[in-house]
Amino acid sequence: MTYPTARGFGAISSTILLVAFYALKPDPILLLPSAALVAIVLSDLIASYVRWSKPCKCDAEVKERVWVWEKPNVEFKITGYGVLAAEGSPSWLKKITQYSVSNQLFFKATASFPHSGNFSIEDFRILRTGPIKLFARKEPVQCSVEFEVLPEALYWVLEALAILKATSGIRYSGAGAPKTPASTGLYYETREYLPGDPIRNVDWKASSRRRKLMVKVFQEESAGGITIYYDLRSPSKYACDELASALISSTIYSHRSGLDIRLSSIQEGKTFKPSNSYEAIAFAVRKVLEHEVLRVSEFFEYVEPMTRRELEELLSTFPTPKSHKISYTLFSENNIVISSLLYDTVKLLDIASFSKTAGRSLNIIVPSKPWRGIGDLEEAYRIHLSYDNVRLKLERLNAKVLPWKHFRQSSLESRKMFAPSLTLHKFG
């Protein structure tokens, strides 16, 4: 599409006025400037079309695989006569700078991805001008910019699998060994007697039934414990990715901090008490895979050398913890809720209320924008209002509602608090 620039519009307007005056009153004095302006306008238009006949070329050849939080730089050069600026940049390109020198346009930007998926640019709209810039033209120029943005949950699944693979062979030694059962507390299970178990914990009925010495195992409350309440339901896969990331990363952080971990499903109304932190990590990974946040077939190229069967065998090495109904009176010293705030809101408010009554801290990790990715604007707005309403109620109960983005985009030290080491898995 060709159109006059501001300068060209002035020149054309002046030409039309002079020609009109000459038509009304033929005067040799008006003839010369009129003819000169007509010649200038037509010559610039013809010269522009001649020089624009040679299309622009873009040297962009970008094909990268990145994590969703990364912000890679995008730089390329467009060559063509009169190239002035690039228009129509996608919203995920930020901090755009461009300048033209000698028929070359240099374009720089930073990619900031709102979620995982494929992001690409096949063409730009280029603005070109003529020799004396009376006319401009917009035309597409082909380029090749493609980013495969990996879901954040994949990062944490790989981190978790690295931990489990390193410890699967020594599960019952060192840190992974079963603890000596407590004498009192919440009943967890009955297992075979091991040297060092208190005699008062012997389950005589189970022992006579199985004809071997069995003991009752109780889980005592630990001052250094943490309860992670989770609900992976969300209105979009992007919000679900953040919830899954928060679940696994919080479990890994608790494992590295030596905390006694309890996981509570808000949706199921059950609490799971792993016997060690490795079981807790395996449990979190299983929940993410069961919830189909990731399709298993999509990430085997990153796990070397592991097949689906080997993955299932690895996870089966760590048994699923036994469960019991959630009891809000058994709060740990540290408590985290991971939820989109859009489901089972009554349960969320109950958890916050009991936490406030017990004088315990409660941090609630939520997706940055749970309505992101909803195609229906009315539905997205309804979700936004519901989310804000529940958030305000929870904050009135002294709960801290923290977007997952707060952890991802905070300082490097804050990120290390949740995830110290996984750049090596970036490309498998």
Buried (B, 14 or more C-beta within 10 A) or exposed (E): EBEBBEBBEEBBEBBBEBBEEBEEEEEEEBEEEBBEBBEBBEBBBEBBEEBBEEEBEBEBEBEBBBBBBBEBEBEBEBBBBBBBBBEEBEEBBEEEEBEBEEBBBEBBBBBBBBBBBEBEBEEBBBBBBBBBBBBBBBBEBEBBBBBEBBBBBBBBBBBBBBBBBEBBEEBEEEEBEEEEBBEEBBEBBBBEBEEEBEEEBBBEEBBEEEEEBBBBBBBBBBEEBBBBBBBBBBBBBBBBBBBBBBBBBBBBBBBEEEBBBBBBBBEEEBBBBBBBBBBBBBBBBBBBBEBEBBEEEEBBEBBEEBEEEEBEEBBEBBEBBBBBEBEBEBBBBBBBBBBBBBBBBEBBBBBBBBBBEBEBBBBBBBBBBBBBBBEEEEEBEBBBEBBEEBBEBBEEBBBEBBBBBEBBEEEEEEBEBBBEEBEEBBEE
